[in-house]
Amino acid sequence: MITRDKLFELSRKYKINESTILREYIQLYFLSRFYSYKESKNIFFKGGTAIHLIYHSSRFSEDMDFTVEEAEKKFTNFILKFFSTLKKEEPVEFKERKTIAGKRYLLTYAPSLVNYKVFINLDFSFREKIFLKEKSIINTDFPVIFRSYLNHPDKNELLAEKIRAFLIRVEGRDIYDIWYLLSQKGEINEKIILEKLRYYKIKTFNKKDIFKKLDSFAKKDFILDLRPFVSINEREKLGDFFDYLKDYIRESL
């Protein structure tokens, strides 16, 4: 459990508001407990929050995404039992939400330290498979101890998923995450990108599609999307950083 002193300390250290710190605390606690169960061995943590927590991107993230390589019924039996256990350990509630595919649950965290709640969407996808699997040890200065590996796609597959996300939606955080993974020596795997795009009935991939979308992306939209997820110091530089990111991505691809 996080204390008031620790909350204040981490908020000052990372120069971000306390609600973001609380969200990251419960994300980490969820993962530490989730991956302590053998039933999680075929469930892979991915997306922006995975990039932040595993590969140490400075961009904070809000939702948690997973790919499940298990039968849906078997997964549902496990996750409901897990939710029941977690509710006895932390002030959390879970509610299933409607979604087009897979399973989505809303995690509501209501710590007594503050007079507001923290919300996190938990998205579990069953339609895809992970091609490049890894497991990592998580070290953190939050008051959470991991005793198990965390299963996830490697950085090249995370990059492939982020490129897909950038091509099918409009969110500045995808640009940021693509830049970060490229800066960490992530490599373009066109075969995997095409596999990811296939789920959206897109049959071709060309790097020029990325460049075209980068050129049309408004700087103000990038700034608005990123501001809540970066430190106070970074917020002031987002405009110039946007120009740098675009050039970096072009040169790296």
N, C-alpha and C positions, 0 to 999 in steps of 0.2 A: 504494500500500500504506500502511496506517495504522501509525504507530509507537507504541511504548509511551508516549512523552511526549504525543503528540497524543491518544491514548486517555484518558489521565489528565486532560488539559486539558479535553476536551469533556465528560467525566463530571462534572467540577467545575462547569463553566459551566452545564450543563443540569440539574444536581442529579438525576441519574439514574444507575442502575448501569451498569457497563462493558459488560455483555452487551447492553444496549439500544443503547448507542453502536455496538458492533460490528455489531449487526443493521442499524442505519441506514446504517452505512458500506457494507456489502455490498449493501444495497438501492440506494443511490445509485450504486455502481459498476456494478451490473447494469444499471440504467437508462441510465447514460451510454454504456455500450457497446452496449446493445440498440438504442437509438434512433440510433446512428451508422450503422446498416445501412438501406439503402433498402427492404429487405423488411419493415421495421417500420412503414411509412407508413400501413397500414390496421389497425394494432393500437393500441388506446386504453387507457391506464392509468387505473384508476378505484378507487373504494373508499376506506377509511379512510386507507391509506398515501398515496394520491394527495392527499387533503384535507390531510394533514400536510405533505407535501413541496412541493406546488404552492401551496396556499393558507395555509400556515404555521400550521395548528392546533398548539397546544402538546401535543396528545395524540399520543404516539408510537404506532406501529402495528406489527403483526408480519407479516401476510401481504400478498401483492401480487396484485391482481386486474386482469384485462384483458378487454376485448371484442375479438374478432378478426373483422374483415370480410374474410376470405380463405377459400378452400377449405381444409378441414382438412388434406388431403394436402400442399398447398403450404406451409402453416404448419409442419407437422411436419418437413418437409425442412429448412426454415430453422432452426427452434428447435434441432434436434439438432446442426446444424453450429455454431450459436452457442454451445451448451453446450460443445462440444468446444474451441472457441477460448477461452472463458472459463476453462476448467480449466487452461489453460496460463499464465494470467495471475494467478490467485488460487487459494488452496487450497480449492476448492469441488468438490462432487460433486452430481450430479442423479440423481434416481430417479423414474420415473413411478409415480404412485399411482392406485388405482382411484377412479373418481368416477362419479356417475350421468349427468352430461352434461359435454361439453367435455373439456378436458385438464387434468390436475393433475400437477405435479412437485414433489418435495421438494428444496429447495436446502439442502445441508449445508455450512456454512462452518466450517473448522477452522484458525484462525490460530495461529501458533506463539507468539503473545504470551500466550496463556492455555491452561489445561488442560481446557477444555470446548469443546463445539461449539455453534454457533448454527444454528437450523432455521427455514426460511421456506417456507411453501406458496406455490406459484405457480399461480394458477388462470386458465385461459383459456376464455372462453365464446364459442361460435359461434352461439348461437340468437337473439341479439338484435342490434339495430343501434343505433348512436349517432345521436341526432337533432341535438344541438347540439355541434358539434366545435370544439375550440380547440387551439392549440399554445402552449407556454410555454417560456420560458428559465428554467433552474434555476440559482440562485445559492446556494452553500452554503459554510459554513466548514469542512466536512469536506474531507479531502485527495482530492477528486474534481473533475475538470474536465469540464464538459459542452461539447461542440462542436456539438450538434444540438438542435433543438427536441424537446420531449416532447409527444406527441399524447394528448389526453384529452377527456372530456366537459366542458362548461362547468359552472359551479357550480350552475346551476339543474337540470341533468340529474343531477349528483351528488346534489343534494338530493332529487330524485325517487327515485333509487335507495335513498337512506338511509331515506326514508319507507316505501318498500316493505319494506326489510329490517326496520324497526321493527315493521311490521304482521304479518310472517310469522315472526318469531323473537323471542327474549327476550335481548337484550344491552344493557347499560347504555351501551356505547360508541356505539350508534346514537342515543341521546338526546343525548349529548354532541355528536356530529357534526351532527345536525339543528340544535341550538342554534348551533353555530359557523357553519354555512353561512348561517343566517338572520341572524346578527350581521354577516356579510360581505355583506349585501344580496342574498343568494340569494332567489329568488322562486318561489312555488308555481306549477307548471305542471300543472294537473289532467289535461290531455290526455296528457302524457308519463307522469304517474304511472299513469294507467289503462293505458297501453301496457305499462308495466313489470309491473303487476299481472296483466295478461292471461296472462303466461307461467306464472303460478301458478293459472290458471283462476279468478281473482277479477275479476268484471265491473263492480263498483261501487267508488266511492271517496267517502268522506265524512270531513270533518275531525273530526267527532265520534268516529270510530273511533280517531283518534290521541289525543284527549283521554281517551277511556275507557281506553285502554291505559296512558297516563301515570298516571292515577289508581290503577290496579291494580299499578303497578310498585313493587316494594319498594325502599326506600332502601338497605337493607343489600346488596341484590343489585347496585345501581348502584355502591356503594362498592367491593365486592369485584371487580367487573369492571374498574373504572377504575384501581384502585391501581397495578397494575404498569406502567401506560402514562402516568403523569403524574409530574411532579417531586415530590421530597420535600415541598416547600412546599405544593404543591397537594393532596397527599394528606390533610393535616390539615383541609382545608376542604371536602372532598367532600360531607359531609352537608348543610351549609348551601347549598352550590352546587347540589345536586340540587333543593332547593326553588325556588331562583332559576330554574334551567333550565326547570322545568315551567311556571312563571308566564310566563317570557319566550316560550316556544314558544306558549302559549295566546294571548298578546297579539299575537304576530307573525303567527299564522295567521288 
